């Protein structure tokens, strides 16, 4: 398992991309919910059914970055850097 999977933005509770705030808080926890909100990854709204949330465009972009598989070009480039040039770079 990758270390970044522990980040709140990678939580499976965000798979729906929108829903009720109370449900998300119960799945994520208050601390992680506020963290995502302060980072601008989710936005809140008030509807006739209650308080709702939705992933922002930036939140979808960051979530997709962490959860998607790297392209073939990226994987080959990483392999060359690691194995041929012995450059293990961590950002």
C-alpha positions in Angstrom: 0.0 0.0 0.0 1.3 3.4 -0.9 1.9 5.9 1.9 -0.2 8.6 0.2 -3.3 6.4 0.5 -3.6 7.6 4.1 -4.3 11.2 2.9 -7.9 12.4 3.4 -8.2 13.2 -0.3 -7.7 9.5 -1.1 -10.4 8.3 1.2 -13.0 6.0 -0.4 -15.7 8.2 1.2 -15.1 10.8 -1.5 -15.9 8.3 -4.4 -19.4 9.8 -4.7 -17.9 13.4 -5.3 -20.9 14.9 -3.5 -23.4 14.2 -0.7 -24.5 15.2 2.8 -22.0 16.8 5.2 -23.2 14.7 8.1 -22.5 11.5 6.2 -19.1 12.6 5.1 -18.1 13.7 8.6 -19.1 10.3 10.0 -17.0 8.5 7.4 -13.9 10.8 7.5 -14.0 12.4 10.9 -14.2 16.1 11.8 -10.5 16.8 11.5 -10.1 15.3 8.0 -13.3 17.0 6.8 -12.1 20.4 8.0 -8.6 19.8 6.5 -10.2 19.1 3.0 -12.4 22.1 3.4 -9.5 24.4 4.3 -7.4 23.1 1.4 -10.2 23.9 -1.0 -10.8 20.3 -2.1 -14.5 20.3 -1.0 -17.1 23.0 -0.9 -20.2 23.2 1.2 -23.7 24.4 0.2 -27.1 24.5 1.9 -30.0 22.9 0.1 -33.6 22.2 1.1 -32.5 18.7 2.1 -29.7 19.9 4.4 -26.0 20.8 4.3 -24.3 19.2 1.3 -20.7 19.0 0.1 -19.1 18.5 -3.3 -15.5 18.0 -4.6 -14.1 21.1 -6.3 -12.3 21.0 -9.6 -9.0 21.1 -7.8 -10.1 18.4 -5.4 -10.9 16.1 -8.4 -7.6 16.9 -10.0 -5.5 16.1 -6.9 -7.6 12.9 -6.2 -7.1 11.7 -9.7 -3.4 12.4 -9.5 -2.9 10.2 -6.5 -5.3 7.4 -7.5 -4.5 7.1 -11.2 -1.9 4.8 -12.7 1.2 6.6 -14.2 1.6 6.6 -17.9 4.0 4.2 -19.7 6.3 7.1 -20.4 6.5 8.1 -16.8 7.1 4.5 -15.6 9.9 4.0 -18.1 11.5 7.3 -17.2 11.3 6.4 -13.5 12.8 3.0 -14.2 15.7 4.5 -16.2 16.4 7.0 -13.5 16.3 4.4 -10.7 18.0 1.4 -12.2 20.4 2.7 -14.9 21.4 6.1 -13.6 21.0 5.1 -9.9 19.1 8.3 -9.1 16.6 7.8 -6.4 14.9 11.2 -6.2 12.3 12.0 -3.6 10.4 15.2 -3.7 
